[in-house]
Amino acid sequence: MSDRKFGIRGPVIEGDFGTGVHIGHIQDVSAVLRLLDELREDLNDAQAPTSTIEAVDDLRVEARKPRPRKEVTEHLMEKLADRGLGEQMRELAKAFDALF
């Protein structure tokens, strides 16, 4: 078992390594990852082009970063926007906005 000690102070989970993660951020990332997983599953079912699926995977990598870069995310979202994903893209854009 790990010797690390974790504690919760208000809305922040802190570890003995001196960093803290806001619980709200964890929930926001979780929401984005859930939407990306659903989108990827839909794209796989529809046999979408590999480049589209790769863009979703790149968004997933960006969402998992402690500080996702807005310009990278916007570029990837633009690549997906013209693929006819409509409502899913609007939900995903709202979820990503919560990360910034």
Steps between C-alpha positions, in 0.01 A plus 500: 500500500616853430641716776354815347250690704208680342255738655208714401499867591186667381462433129867397456658155525856539628781248519822487697688602186383861531249532221125520500230433244166675517213251514307710247785460251493123542125500432546723194771275355285197570207655310721581199649150494153344520379707204813416300455129572139516379604691189780255421262206539250664263775571248623141518146372443462732200842394368619860491832588338810432707591870506172580676558234765858620546373856561272365776796310650712818488222689681497230766876541552462877525212472750708282731779758526509706822474815290346429160595755235201683361653561156573128452152407613339759271702374203394140562137602556506686166627184329198313640245779448475453126440125536126538565505422872270791598351454847787286629747773411295765682492286816871432471579870452307586817680228694842620379414860589469388862864387491635845409 
